Amino acid sequence: MNSEADWAKAAQQFQTIFGDSWTKALQSFQTLDMSAAGAGAAPAPALKFSAAKLGDLQQQYVKDATELWNKGLQAPAVSTDKRFAGDAWSHNPVAAFSAAAYLLNARTLMGLADAVEADDKAKARVRFAVEQWMAASAPSNFMAFNAEAQKKAIETKGESIAKGMQNLMHDLRQGHVSMTDESVFEVGKNVATTEGAVVFENELFQLIEYKPLTKQVHERPFLLVPPCINKFYILDLQPENSLIRYAVAQGHRTFVLSWRNPDESLAHKTWDDYIEDAAIKAIAVTREITGAKTINALGFCVGGTILASALAVLAARGEKPVASVTFLTALLDFTDTGILDIFIDEAFVKYREMQLGQGGLLKGQELASTFSFLRPNDLVWNYVVGNYLKGETPPPFDLLYWNSDSTNMPGPMYAWYLRNTYYENNLIKPGKAVICGEKVDLRELDMPVYIYGSREDHIVPIGGAYASTQVLPGKKRFVMGASGHIAGVINPPAKNKRSHWIGVEGKFPKSQAEWLKTAKEHPGSWWTDWSSWLKTHAGKQVPAPKGYGKGKYKEIEAAPGRYVKAKA
């Protein structure tokens, strides 16, 4: 196409085949609300595009569209996209054509997103919005176009459609899309089964002490602080993949903080309450029960941010009751928050403060939906198609059961967290954040730390996890595991799956990319490396306790306790 006549002819053919979809796409982009955060955001400015990229994109679209049209309804090649890879798609020319046309438009729209001339945050918001749009509009999501669902309906004489409607009504009643057969699982029966007892409780949490599995235990006890936006039993799913049971089996006298699922009675609770009356209190009770001067502690995800905040408050008071800390996929420096950054700006933070800052609950389902739509094809539409169009019951999977067991958050606590971490990144600014009346400084946390990050983590990006090495001044060990936020962490040695990377001891360049250049890959789980590290900070062996608690801290009820069983 070198002449104006060639281009005019192609443009006419393009317009005939696809109507004004190109023009509509551009118009859609111009009116796109770049603030994916939702209500309260400022109006988005008009978008501008790179002329060169736009020209190349239009030429490629005309070429690919013409080629697709010329092939007509001939049997196309099998799609590499798993949504359209089944035989039913390739054997149905109409369905195959609709899939091919959709993929062409999806590529073009993503190309348009990449052609936007704006700052990185604006471009990320556009890209995220387009990804959501394209994921939702896939022909596989509609019975009229889904060849596999149609084939199953014929083979089952409509039974799959009836079952799909039953599944839809069930999910409407329960308030979320089923990712697994939730009827198979029960907390305390076949998940969260490590033997132990609740030895303390207040309105925010229960403290669980676990029964030793060894005749002797390390003298320095071990406290785990899980995220409060999920339930603690992600660390205790099944005996074979339980990090809690693994720690107990390694001879650690293990305690876990089990958060209460907030209801309206806790709607006024603040970040300070979670630090003073939960994290700091759990440390104090663990020390009182065991008689230990210092303990070892672990914080997972938001639990790591809470634990670091608590230790910084204690340090400001001249107290250092924790000998070593493990941070698992946790953020202290919120410079790199990955895709979640698209939601955060001043307008959104102010809106949330106005909505929840003085009281109220951030509903668990809202949080769960937000995280699911970070990976819409895998965590949303995949189940819509399977559950409703095909009438399938998803197979039992403990991790997905936990993922659906959502928790609320107190509004004031959430509003403080949102502004001071994700938006203003105050924790890494010495003296900037005031918690429990203390100006905190993470540079006071000079104890040895073990920092773990997952390479494909979309919630705590590997760069964000690594950034803690630049904040904490003590002796550090950083390990990167394969996979994502959960699967990378829950990777028991017996499975012999995945890999982990360990860098040169004591060398922590400014970026994770630089660190990785000299890191060595090791097959299998990172748990064994962490266990070896933790033992060096756990003290001598002493006889294992015969019972739970001590003195005024007596057994209240068997683990996992009633707090973890409360539904949002």
C-alpha positions in Angstrom: 0.0 0.0 0.0 2.2 2.8 -1.3 -0.2 5.0 -3.1 -3.0 7.2 -1.9 -5.4 5.1 -4.1 -4.3 1.9 -2.3 -4.9 3.5 1.1 -8.3 4.8 0.0 -9.4 1.4 -1.2 -8.1 -0.3 2.0 -9.9 2.3 4.1 -13.1 1.8 2.3 -12.8 -2.0 2.6 -11.9 -1.6 6.3 -15.0 0.6 6.9 -17.2 -1.8 5.0 -16.0 -4.8 7.0 -15.9 -3.4 10.5 -18.1 -0.3 10.3 -17.0 2.6 12.4 -15.4 0.4 15.2 -12.0 2.2 14.8 -13.7 5.6 15.2 -15.7 4.4 18.2 -12.7 2.9 19.8 -10.9 6.3 19.6 -14.0 8.0 20.9 -14.2 5.5 23.8 -10.6 6.3 24.7 -11.2 10.0 24.6 -14.1 9.7 27.1 -12.5 6.9 29.2 -12.5 7.6 32.9 -8.8 7.1 33.7 -9.5 7.2 37.4 -10.2 3.5 37.8 -10.5 4.3 41.5 -14.2 5.1 41.0 -16.3 7.7 42.8 -14.8 10.8 44.0 -12.0 11.0 41.3 -11.4 14.1 39.3 -12.5 14.2 35.7 -9.9 12.6 33.4 -8.2 14.8 30.8 -8.6 14.2 27.1 -6.2 11.6 25.9 -3.5 12.2 23.3 -1.9 9.5 21.1 1.4 9.1 19.5 0.8 9.8 15.9 3.5 7.4 14.8 2.2 4.5 16.9 -1.4 5.3 15.8 -0.4 5.2 12.2 1.4 1.9 12.6 -1.5 0.4 14.6 -4.1 1.4 12.0 -2.0 0.0 9.2 -1.6 -3.3 11.0 -5.3 -3.4 11.9 -6.3 -2.9 8.3 -3.9 -5.6 7.2 -5.0 -8.1 9.8 -8.7 -7.3 9.4 -8.5 -7.7 5.7 -6.7 -11.1 6.0 -9.3 -12.3 8.5 -12.2 -11.2 6.3 -10.7 -12.8 3.2 -10.4 -16.1 5.1 -14.1 -15.8 5.8 -15.5 -18.7 7.7 -12.7 -21.1 6.7 -11.5 -23.2 9.6 -8.8 -21.1 11.3 -5.8 -22.4 13.2 -6.4 -23.5 16.8 -6.2 -20.5 19.1 -3.4 -20.3 21.6 -5.7 -18.4 23.9 -7.0 -21.0 26.4 -10.5 -19.4 26.3 -10.8 -20.5 22.7 -8.4 -23.4 22.5 -11.0 -26.3 22.7 -12.0 -28.4 19.8 -15.5 -27.0 19.8 -14.2 -23.6 18.8 -12.1 -24.8 15.9 -14.9 -27.0 14.6 -17.4 -24.2 14.6 -16.5 -21.7 11.9 -18.8 -19.0 13.2 -17.5 -19.3 16.8 -13.9 -19.4 15.5 -14.4 -16.3 13.5 -15.9 -14.4 16.4 -13.0 -15.4 18.6 -10.5 -14.3 15.9 -12.2 -11.0 15.4 -12.3 -10.4 19.2 -8.6 -11.2 19.6 -7.8 -8.8 16.7 -9.8 -6.0 18.4 -8.3 -6.8 21.8 -4.8 -6.5 20.4 -5.7 -3.2 18.7 -7.3 -1.7 21.8 -4.3 -2.7 23.9 -2.1 -1.1 21.2 -4.2 2.1 21.5 -3.6 2.0 25.2 0.1 1.8 24.6 0.0 4.7 22.2 -1.4 7.0 24.8 0.9 9.9 25.5 0.6 10.5 29.2 2.4 10.0 32.5 3.0 6.4 33.6 0.1 6.4 36.1 -2.4 7.6 33.5 -1.2 5.1 31.0 -1.5 2.3 33.5 -5.0 3.3 34.3 -6.0 3.3 30.7 -4.4 -0.1 30.2 -6.2 -1.5 33.2 -9.6 -0.1 32.1 -9.1 -1.6 28.6 -8.0 -5.0 30.0 -11.2 -5.0 32.1 -13.3 -4.1 29.1 -11.8 -6.7 26.9 -11.9 -9.4 29.5 -15.7 -8.8 30.1 -16.6 -8.6 26.4 -14.9 -11.9 25.3 -17.3 -14.1 23.2 -16.5 -17.0 25.5 -18.5 -15.1 28.2 -21.8 -15.4 26.3 -23.8 -18.5 25.5 -24.7 -17.1 22.1 -21.0 -17.3 21.1 -19.4 -19.9 23.4 -19.1 -23.0 21.2 -18.0 -25.3 24.1 -21.0 -24.3 26.2 -23.4 -24.8 23.3 -21.9 -28.2 22.6 -22.3 -29.2 26.2 -25.9 -28.0 26.3 -26.7 -30.2 23.3 -24.8 -33.3 24.7 -26.6 -33.0 28.1 -30.0 -32.1 26.5 -30.1 -28.8 28.3 -29.1 -30.2 31.7 -25.9 -28.0 31.8 -28.1 -24.9 31.3 -30.4 -25.8 34.1 -27.4 -26.6 36.3 -25.8 -23.3 35.3 -28.9 -21.4 36.4 -28.9 -23.3 39.8 -25.2 -22.3 40.2 -26.1 -18.7 39.4 -28.9 -18.5 41.9 -26.6 -20.1 44.5 -23.9 -17.6 43.9 -26.3 -14.7 44.0 -27.5 -15.9 47.4 -24.0 -16.2 48.8 -22.8 -12.9 47.3 -19.8 -14.0 45.3 -18.8 -16.2 42.4 -17.8 -19.7 43.5 -14.2 -20.5 42.7 -14.3 -23.9 44.4 -16.8 -26.4 45.9 -17.1 -24.6 49.2 -19.4 -27.3 50.7 -16.4 -29.6 50.9 -14.5 -27.5 53.4 -15.1 -26.5 57.1 -12.6 -24.5 59.1 -11.3 -26.6 62.0 -12.4 -29.9 60.3 -10.3 -30.1 57.1 -8.6 -26.7 57.0 -6.9 -25.0 59.9 -6.4 -28.3 61.7 -3.0 -28.0 63.4 -3.6 -28.8 67.1 -3.6 -26.0 69.5 -5.6 -23.8 71.8 -6.7 -20.1 72.2 -4.9 -18.7 75.2 -5.9 -15.1 75.0 -8.6 -13.0 73.4 -9.8 -9.4 73.2 -12.2 -7.7 70.9 -9.6 -7.6 68.1 -7.9 -11.0 68.1 -7.4 -14.4 69.6 -3.9 -15.7 70.3 -3.5 -19.3 69.5 -0.7 -21.5 71.0 0.1 -24.7 69.1 0.9 -28.1 70.6 4.6 -29.0 70.2 5.4 -31.9 67.9 8.9 -32.3 69.3 10.0 -33.3 72.8 12.2 -30.2 73.0 11.5 -26.7 71.6 13.7 -23.6 71.1 13.7 -21.3 74.1 12.7 -18.3 72.1 9.0 -18.5 71.0 7.8 -17.7 67.5 4.8 -15.4 66.8 3.1 -15.1 63.4 1.1 -12.0 62.5 -1.0 -12.8 59.4 -2.8 -10.2 57.3 -6.0 -8.7 58.8 -7.6 -8.5 55.3 -7.7 -12.3 55.1 -7.9 -15.1 57.6 -4.9 -16.7 59.2 -5.4 -20.2 58.0 -3.8 -19.5 54.7 -0.8 -20.5 56.8 -2.5 -23.6 58.0 -4.5 -25.0 55.1 -3.7 -28.8 55.1 -1.1 -30.6 57.2 1.1 -31.1 54.2 1.2 -27.4 53.2 0.9 -25.7 56.5 3.6 -23.2 57.3 2.4 -23.2 60.9 2.7 -27.0 61.3 6.1 -26.8 59.6 7.3 -24.3 62.2 6.0 -26.4 65.0 7.7 -29.5 63.6 11.0 -27.6 63.4 10.9 -27.2 67.2 9.5 -23.7 67.5 7.0 -22.9 70.3 4.5 -21.3 67.9 1.8 -18.7 68.5 -0.5 -17.1 65.9 -2.6 -14.0 66.0 -6.1 -14.8 64.7 -7.9 -11.6 63.7 -11.6 -11.1 64.5 -13.7 -10.5 61.4 -15.0 -7.0 62.2 -18.7 -6.3 62.5 -20.4 -3.0 63.3 -19.2 -3.1 66.9 -15.6 -2.6 65.6 -16.5 -0.1 62.9 -14.7 2.7 64.9 -11.4 0.9 65.3 -8.2 2.7 64.1 -4.8 1.7 62.9 -3.5 2.7 66.4 -6.0 0.2 67.9 -4.7 -2.6 65.7 -1.1 -1.8 66.6 -1.5 -1.2 70.4 -4.3 -3.6 71.3 -3.4 -6.4 68.8 0.2 -6.6 67.6 1.9 -5.1 70.6 -0.5 -7.0 72.9 0.2 -10.3 71.2 3.9 -9.8 71.6 3.5 -9.0 75.3 1.2 -12.0 76.0 3.5 -14.4 74.1 6.4 -13.2 76.3 4.4 -13.5 79.5 3.3 -17.1 78.7 6.7 -18.3 77.7 8.8 -16.2 80.1 11.0 -15.3 77.2 12.7 -11.9 77.3 12.6 -11.7 73.5 10.7 -13.6 70.8 11.0 -14.2 67.0 8.2 -12.8 64.9 6.8 -13.1 61.3 4.6 -10.7 59.4 2.8 -11.8 56.2 1.5 -9.2 53.7 -0.4 -6.5 55.6 0.6 -8.4 58.8 4.2 -7.4 58.0 3.3 -3.7 57.8 1.4 -4.0 61.1 4.3 -5.9 62.7 6.8 -3.3 61.6 4.6 -0.5 62.8 4.3 -2.2 66.2 8.0 -2.7 66.5 8.7 0.9 65.5 6.3 2.1 68.2 8.0 -0.2 70.8 11.4 1.1 69.7 10.3 4.7 70.1 9.4 3.7 73.7 12.8 2.2 74.2 11.7 -1.4 74.0 13.0 -4.1 71.7 11.2 -7.4 72.6 11.7 -9.1 69.2 15.0 -10.7 68.4 14.5 -11.4 64.7 11.8 -10.7 62.1 10.6 -12.4 59.0 8.7 -10.4 56.4 6.8 -12.5 53.8 5.5 -10.5 50.7 5.2 -7.4 52.8 5.5 -3.7 52.0 7.3 -1.2 54.2 8.3 1.1 51.4 5.2 1.7 49.2 7.0 3.3 46.3 6.4 0.2 44.1 2.9 -1.1 44.7 2.3 -2.4 41.2 -1.1 -2.4 39.6 -2.7 -1.3 42.9 -1.2 2.1 42.3 -3.8 2.9 39.7 -6.5 3.2 42.3 -4.6 5.7 44.5 -4.8 9.5 44.2 -5.7 12.4 46.4 -9.3 12.4 45.3 -9.8 8.7 45.9 -8.1 8.9 49.3 -10.3 11.9 50.4 -13.4 10.1 49.2 -12.6 7.1 51.3 -11.8 9.2 54.3 -15.1 11.0 53.9 -16.9 7.7 53.5 -15.2 5.6 56.1 -12.7 7.7 58.1 -15.1 8.4 61.0 -16.6 5.0 61.2 -18.1 2.1 59.1 -16.9 -1.1 57.5 -15.0 -1.8 54.3 -16.9 -4.9 53.3 -14.8 -8.0 52.7 -16.5 -8.7 49.4 -15.4 -5.3 48.0 -11.8 -6.2 48.8 -12.1 -9.7 47.4 -13.6 -8.4 44.2 -10.8 -5.8 43.8 -8.1 -8.4 44.1 -10.0 -10.8 41.8 -10.3 -8.2 39.0 -6.5 -7.7 39.0 -6.6 -11.0 37.1 -10.1 -10.9 35.6 -9.8 -13.8 33.1 -8.3 -16.2 35.7 -10.2 -15.2 38.8 -13.6 -13.9 37.5 -14.7 -14.8 33.9 -13.2 -18.3 34.0 -15.6 -19.2 36.8 -18.5 -17.3 35.2 -18.1 -19.5 32.1 -17.6 -22.7 34.0 -20.3 -22.2 36.6 -23.1 -20.6 34.6 -22.6 -21.3 30.9 -21.4 -24.9 31.3 -23.1 -25.8 34.5 -19.9 -27.1 36.1 -19.1 -27.3 39.8 -15.6 -26.1 40.4 -13.3 -28.8 42.0 -12.4 -28.6 45.7 -9.3 -26.4 46.3 -8.3 -25.3 49.8 -6.5 -22.2 48.7 -9.5 -20.9 46.7 -11.9 -21.7 49.6 -9.7 -19.5 51.8 -9.7 -16.8 49.1 -13.5 -16.7 49.1 -13.6 -16.5 52.9 -13.4 -12.7 53.0 -13.0 -10.3 56.0 -14.2 -6.8 56.7 -12.0 -3.9 57.7 -12.8 -1.0 60.1 -13.2 2.2 58.1 -10.9 4.4 60.2 -8.2 1.8 60.2 -8.4 1.4 56.5 -8.5 5.1 55.8 -5.3 5.7 57.8 -3.6 2.8 56.1 -4.6 4.0 52.7 -3.2 7.6 53.2 -0.1 6.8 55.2 1.1 3.9 53.2 -0.1 3.6 49.6 -0.6 7.3 49.1 1.9 9.3 51.2 4.4 6.4 51.9 5.0 7.9 55.4 6.4 4.8 57.1 9.8 5.2 55.5 10.0 8.9 56.4 11.6 9.1 59.8 9.2 10.7 62.3 6.5 11.4 59.7 4.0 8.8 60.7 2.6 9.1 64.2 1.3 5.8 65.6 0.0 5.3 69.1 1.3 8.7 70.0 4.9 7.9 68.8 6.8 9.3 65.9 8.0 6.1 64.3 11.3 5.5 62.6 11.9 2.1 60.8 15.7 2.7 61.1 15.3 1.7 64.7 14.4 -1.8 63.7 18.0 -3.1 63.8 17.3 -6.7 64.5 18.2 -9.4 61.9 15.5 -9.8 59.3 14.6 -12.4 56.7 12.8 -10.8 53.7 10.9 -13.0 51.2 9.3 -11.8 47.9 7.5 -13.7 45.2 8.7 -13.1 41.6 5.3 -13.0 40.0 3.4 -11.3 42.8 0.8 -8.8 41.5 -0.2 -7.5 45.0 3.3 -7.0 46.5 5.6 -6.6 43.5 9.0 -8.2 43.9 10.6 -4.7 43.7 8.4 -3.6 46.6 9.3 -6.5 48.7 13.0 -6.0 48.0 12.7 -2.3 48.9 12.7 -3.3 52.6 16.4 -4.1 52.3 17.0 -0.4 51.8 14.9 0.6 54.8 16.0 -1.8 57.5 19.5 -1.3 58.9 20.2 -4.6 60.6 21.7 -7.8 59.2 19.4 -8.9 56.3 18.7 -11.9 54.2 16.6 -11.5 51.0 15.1 -14.5 49.2 13.0 -14.5 46.0 10.6 -17.4 45.3 8.9 -18.3 42.1 5.1 -17.9 41.5 2.8 -15.3 43.1 1.6 -13.7 46.3 0.1 -16.9 47.8 1.5 -19.9 45.8 5.0 -18.6 46.2 4.7 -18.5 49.9 2.7 -21.7 50.4 5.4 -24.0 48.9 6.3 -26.8 51.3 9.6 -28.7 50.7 7.9 -32.1 50.4 6.3 -31.0 47.1 9.8 -30.2 45.6 8.2 -27.5 43.4 9.5 -24.2 42.0 12.7 -22.5 42.8 14.1 -19.7 45.0 17.0 -17.3 44.5 19.5 -16.2 47.1 21.9 -13.3 46.5 25.4 -12.6 47.7 25.4 -12.4 51.5 25.4 -8.8 52.8 25.1 -7.3 49.3 22.0 -5.3 48.7 22.2 -2.9 45.7 19.5 -0.3 45.3 17.2 -2.3 42.9 16.0 -5.9 42.9 17.1 -6.1 39.2 20.7 -5.4 40.2 20.4 -7.9 43.1 19.1 -10.6 40.8 22.2 -10.3 38.5 24.4 -12.0 41.2 21.7 -14.2 42.8 21.8 -17.9 42.4 18.8 -20.1 41.7 18.1 -23.1 44.0 15.6 -25.7 43.2 12.6 -26.3 45.5 11.1 -24.5 48.4 12.6 -21.5 50.3 11.2 -22.9 53.5 14.3 -24.9 54.3 16.6 -21.9 53.9 14.3 -19.8 56.2 14.2 -22.6 58.7 17.9 -22.8 58.9 18.1 -19.0 59.3 15.4 -19.0 62.0 17.1 -21.6 64.1 20.2 -19.5 64.5 18.0 -16.9 66.3 15.8 -19.3 68.3 18.2 -20.1 71.2 18.9 -23.4 72.9 16.6 -26.4 73.2 14.4 -26.7 76.3 11.7 -29.2 77.3 8.5 -28.7 75.4 5.6 -27.4 77.6 3.0 -30.0 78.7 0.0 -27.7 78.4 -1.2 -24.4 77.0 -0.8 -20.9 78.4 0.4 -20.1 81.9 -0.9 -18.4 85.0 -3.8 -16.1 84.1 -3.6 -17.2 80.4 -5.5 -20.4 80.3 -7.0 -22.4 77.5 -10.2 -20.7 76.3 -11.1 -23.1 73.4 -9.5 -25.4 70.9 -7.7 -24.0 67.9 -8.6 -22.5 65.4 -11.0 -20.7 67.7 -14.3 -19.1 66.9 -13.0 -15.7 65.6 -11.7 -17.3 62.4 -15.1 -18.9 61.7 -17.1 -15.7 61.6 -18.2 -14.8 58.1 -18.0 -11.3 56.7 
